[in-house]
């Protein structure tokens, strides 16, 4: 199931307001690590190809 949430390309942790949110270190689709796109609304992370994306918007 795919969620329609904003994502950002980075690794590690995200800072949102006063809370520190840690994203998954593996892709939520294929369960492998690597260069991941992190969801801003949940801890999920994805590869561009697993989301069917060729490029991302900065």
C-alpha positions in Angstrom: 0.0 0.0 0.0 1.4 3.4 -1.0 0.8 6.5 1.0 0.5 10.0 -0.5 3.0 11.7 1.8 5.7 14.3 1.1 9.1 12.8 0.9 12.7 14.1 1.0 16.0 12.6 -0.1 18.5 12.2 2.8 19.6 9.7 5.3 19.6 9.5 9.1 17.3 11.7 11.1 14.8 14.5 10.3 14.0 17.5 12.5 10.4 18.5 12.5 9.5 21.2 15.0 10.7 20.1 18.4 10.6 16.4 17.8 13.4 14.3 16.3 12.0 11.5 14.0 14.2 8.6 12.9 13.4 7.0 9.5 13.9 3.4 8.6 17.4 2.4 7.3 15.9 -0.1 4.8 13.4 0.3 2.0 9.8 -0.4 3.1 9.2 -2.1 -0.3 12.2 -4.4 -1.0 13.8 -4.3 2.5 17.3 -3.4 1.2 19.4 -0.4 2.2 21.1 2.1 0.0 20.1 5.6 -1.2 16.6 6.1 0.2 13.8 8.7 0.0 12.5 9.4 3.5 8.9 10.1 4.3 8.3 13.3 6.2 5.1 12.0 7.8 6.1 8.5 9.0 9.3 6.5 9.5 9.1 4.7 6.1 12.0 5.0 3.6 12.0 4.0 -0.1 14.2 3.6 -3.2 13.2 5.8 -6.1 12.9 2.7 -8.3 10.6 0.9 -5.7 8.3 3.9 -5.9 8.4 3.9 -9.7 10.3 7.3 -9.8 13.0 8.2 -12.3 14.0 11.4 -10.5 13.0 13.4 -7.5 12.1 17.0 -6.9 14.4 18.9 -4.5 
